[in-house]
């Protein structure tokens, strides 16, 4: 008699948002995004450029340029997509508004906000940061030398929400925190902007298509 194994329960689909200024996007972002997408095995992984970032003085390139550069970088990589909602929105751009809007669209589908350890350490400076935990899971991308520097209420909330395995994230829409090591190349947008403004050559730190766009649009000429 043959025994048929019970069909595996289909894993709940998840949406991942990787936010940043992407000014410009570089291989550090792209490598981390690619690894995290594979680790989480998700079909819906979106890089989401910040509109008018409230946490920084200013971006050097206009939102439309940052969006165009992301689209060029991901042109041949359909597993990573771009979500342009913050660029289209006018006024200050808060992650809490973005996640609320996504939550309305996704219903109970698990939603993940992915961010690097540096960004996560300063999460309690974000507008209405406590609400982020109600709206999404947090996945913090770490590297061996990156330091967890959570303080006060943020440290308490993360300690209370931390999970050890990613499959747990699929079981509820929001509210858990998972730390995962990914390759973080020593590349920053600041360094690329400075190289360009001082006449340096940042090739191989970012896709050629993005570098060509920067040249054609004369971005970052005066930082
Ligand atoms: P800037 O130098 O202008 O501050 P950045 O290079 O840090 O920019 P952001 O757009 O601010 O890039 O970062 C978006 C997200 O990507 C953040 O969560 C950040 O932690 C992460 N990130 C930035 N650089 C890297 C990198 N080299 N490897 C992996 N993740 C990165």
Boltz pocket constraint, residues with backbone or C-beta under 6 A from the ligand:
constraints:
  - pocket:
      binder: B
      contacts: [[A, 19], [A, 20], [A, 21], [A, 22], [A, 23], [A, 24], [A, 27], [A, 28], [A, 29], [A, 32], [A, 114], [A, 115], [A, 116], [A, 117], [A, 118], [A, 119], [A, 183], [A, 184], [A, 185], [A, 186], [A, 187], [A, 188], [A, 189], [A, 190], [A, 191]]
      max_distance: 6.0
